[in-house]
Amino acid sequence: MSALPFWDRHRGPYRLVVCRPHPRKKGHSTSEILTGVTRHGADVQEEARALLTDPRDTIVTITVWSESEECFVMSYTRGK
């Protein structure tokens, strides 16, 4: 039995929160809530994967916030 994608278990719209290493404090990180919301979970997944694989950015983790449920529903991490 395969697991359902997060958007089948949690309602949107969704916001992305990105985490990057702190530029001056080793071992610390900064986070940023990206502007705009996404209504479809599959679009969230594509956007998160695109951001994580962008070699011009230092994003290490993206968490997905469900606006309607007011909680984090998914996390994506950059591969090593």
C-alpha positions as CSV (number, residue, x, y, z in Angstrom):
1,M,0.0,0.0,0.0
2,S,1.4,3.4,-1.0
3,A,1.1,6.5,1.1
4,L,-1.1,9.3,-0.1
5,P,0.5,12.6,-1.0
6,F,0.1,15.3,1.6
7,W,-2.5,17.2,-0.4
8,D,-4.8,14.3,-0.2
9,R,-4.6,14.5,3.6
10,H,-4.4,18.2,4.2
11,R,-6.3,21.1,2.7
12,G,-4.7,24.1,1.1
13,P,-4.1,26.8,0.2
14,Y,-0.4,26.3,1.0
15,R,2.5,28.6,1.8
16,L,6.2,27.7,1.5
17,V,8.7,28.5,4.2
18,V,12.3,28.2,3.1
19,C,15.3,27.7,5.4
20,R,18.9,28.7,4.5
21,P,22.2,28.6,6.4
22,H,22.9,31.8,8.2
23,P,25.5,33.8,6.2
24,R,27.6,34.8,9.2
25,K,26.7,32.4,12.0
26,K,27.9,28.8,11.4
27,G,25.4,26.2,12.6
28,H,22.5,28.7,12.5
29,S,19.9,29.2,9.9
30,T,17.4,31.8,8.6
31,S,13.9,31.2,7.5
32,E,11.6,33.1,5.1
33,I,7.9,32.8,4.3
34,L,7.6,33.1,0.5
35,T,5.0,35.5,-0.8
36,G,1.9,34.1,-2.4
37,V,-0.1,30.9,-1.9
38,T,-0.5,27.8,-3.9
39,R,-3.8,26.0,-4.1
40,H,-2.8,22.7,-5.6
41,G,-0.5,20.3,-3.7
42,A,1.1,18.9,-6.8
43,D,2.1,22.4,-7.8
44,V,3.6,22.9,-4.3
45,Q,5.7,19.7,-4.7
46,E,7.0,20.9,-8.1
47,E,7.9,24.3,-6.8
48,A,9.7,22.9,-3.8
49,R,11.7,20.5,-5.8
50,A,12.6,23.3,-8.3
51,L,13.8,25.6,-5.5
52,L,15.8,22.9,-3.8
53,T,17.6,21.9,-7.0
54,D,18.5,25.5,-8.0
55,P,22.3,25.7,-7.8
56,R,22.1,29.5,-7.4
57,D,20.3,29.3,-4.0
58,T,21.4,27.9,-0.7
59,I,17.9,26.6,0.5
60,V,18.3,23.4,2.5
61,T,14.8,22.8,3.7
62,I,11.3,23.8,2.6
63,T,8.3,23.3,4.8
64,V,4.7,23.5,3.6
65,W,2.2,25.4,5.7
66,S,-1.6,24.8,5.3
67,E,-3.4,28.1,5.6
68,S,-6.7,26.5,6.3
69,E,-5.4,24.0,8.9
70,E,-2.8,26.4,10.3
71,C,-0.1,23.8,10.6
72,F,2.9,22.5,8.7
73,V,1.9,19.5,6.6
74,M,5.1,18.5,4.6
75,S,8.8,19.1,4.5
76,Y,11.3,18.8,1.6
77,T,15.1,18.6,2.2
78,R,17.9,19.2,-0.3
79,G,19.7,16.0,-1.3
80,K,23.4,15.7,-0.4
